Amino acid sequence: MLVLFETPAGFALFKVLDEGKLDKVEDLWKEFQTSESARRVVKLKAFNKFENTSDALSAATLIIDSKPSKGLRKFLQKHCEGETLAVADSKLGNAIKEKLKIDCLHNSAVMELMRGLRNQLTELISGLGAQDLGPMSLGLSHSLSRYKLKFSPEKVDTMIIQAIGLLDDLDKELNTYAMRVREWYGWHFPELTKIVADNIQYAQVVKMMGNRTNAVNLDFSEILSDAEVETQLKEAAVISMGTEVSDIDLLNIRELCDQVLALSEYRAQLYDYLKSRMNTIAPNLTALVGELVGARLIAHGGSLLNLAKQPGSTIQILGAEKALFRALKTKHSTPKYGLIYHASLIGKASQKNKGKISRSLAAKTALAIRYDALGDGEDNSIGLESRLKIETRLQVLEHKDLEKSAGSIKGKPKIEMYEKDRKKGAGALTTPAKTYNPAADLVLGQTTETPKSELASKKRKHHEADTAPSTEPAEDGDQEDGKKKKKKKSKETKETPAVDADGDKKKKKKSKESEEPAVATAEGEKKKKKKSDVGTEDVVMQTEESGKKDKKKKKKHAAE
């Protein structure tokens, strides 16, 4: 078995003389305490020396990335045919195995063997002294540090910070210059401000036209895409109410227009540069929130690495620190979003769901930033997957809101299946269709109670039926019968006020019940009939008692 060992001077291959000692990992360190015992375990087989510092730097950087250099591949092909190679890096061993078809080994025994080789390196390699090895390792470490500093993501994201800062400054300057052009040229042609709304198109029109009298003879089709706007401009130039200006004034206005157009072109170039840098440095962050929002988050955090150390709750309110501390001081509700509010995903959400989506987006953004800052991959797969999840969550939230608004009071929509009563494969219904029953309708202002006249007629019939058998026929006392009837009527008129009072009370109750807008059921009607029957029975009983009393009085008079 051979051992590959990297030194600042070159690559060394050692032959393991006694492979049995590798089984005892704990005792392996004792074999390298002296140079004599170390020579009994390993022996130098070949050494590949670096030609210069640049060769050493290129080989070292490739080793750090777990890739074998061209010189190392030739060196291993020459000396490692049919041998097993022990390496300190498992990824490097896999790369050697794939490209050179050499079996590689990496375990704890190999790492302990590397430790012993490092201790006795100057003794095992002849011609490499400690006084030479120290300056070589120091120079190579300095070169590697400069290389890492040149290509480290912490330093590359400073370009993004500067670019987004300059982009914001350019936007402010462009707005200031564009407003100055409108105010300055507005003295000469004030109607143009309302006709052309875009600042860049306004500057181009002013630069091309100069004096408004030239507008009739010019063609603005390259600047203005709409023909109607061009006709309005030419008509307004003829009847404009603006003042006349000199040629020197127009010259200075045109120079200001040149500045506006130059700044707009440079802003477009800067945006393309920022877009390419963001897709290179933070592709997952860009896929989630976009180039501008991602760049502003990095600039606010100071660097991509500093931003990766922040939790999702902090990323959610970055840019709203003043509002946060003011809310904490006044004990009001804290803000839901900061710079992340300008992301397209939050813009798609309704006002009710913006807080939920911003919280989910901030959590996914924290994961994407950490992968961009500390991960090895350079694709944006995590960002695209996270964006898809947030979009589905947004659709679910919006769908729930629609269900609540379209459903019943409890929030559950009442949906009936149209095909549930149909036979499969047939057009007929399994159950007959329900017919409309007009008798079940109730018209306002009508009740199902019986009218008062019918109740009165029923009482009379009951009274006649009850009083008919109580009368006794007499053949020889027709006059007496007439007198009896008169007396009965007189007594009945005396006793009827009490009965009438009861009847009035019942009528009042019935009138109150009739005023209520309710449908009288069959049970209610039965109860009312029972009450009416009871009332008639009371009247009949009273009349029978009065008749008996009259008979007793007549008998007393007859006896006297």
Secondary structure, 3 states (H helix, E strand, C coil): CEEEEECCCEEEEEEECCHHHHHCCCCCHHHHCCHHHHHHHEEEEEEEECCCHHHHHHHHHHHHCCCCCHHHHHHHHHHCCCCCEECCCHHHHHHHHHHHCCCEECCHHHHHHHHHHHHCHHHHCCCCCHHHHHHHHHHHHHHHHHHHHHHCHHHHHHHHHHHHHHHHHHHHHHHHHHHHHHHHHHCCCCCHHHHCCCHHHHHHHHHHHCCHHHHHHCCCCCCCCCHHHHHHHHHHHHCCCCCCCCHHHHHHHHHHHHHHHHHHHHHHHHHHHHHHHHHHHCHHHHHHHCHHHHHHHHHHHCCHHHHHCCCHHHHHCCCCHHHHHHHHHHCCCCCCCCHHHHCHHHHHCCCCCHHHHHHHHHHHHHHHHHHHHHCCCCCCHHHHHHHHHHHHHHHHHHHHHHHHHHCCCCCCCCCCCCCCCECCCCCCECCCCCCCCHHHCCCCCCCCCCCHHHHHHHHHHHHHHHHCCCCCCCCCCHHHHHHHHHHHHHHHHHHHHHHHHHHHHHHHHHHHHHHCCCCCCHHHHHHHHHHHHHHHHHHHHHHHHHHHHHHHHHHHHHHC
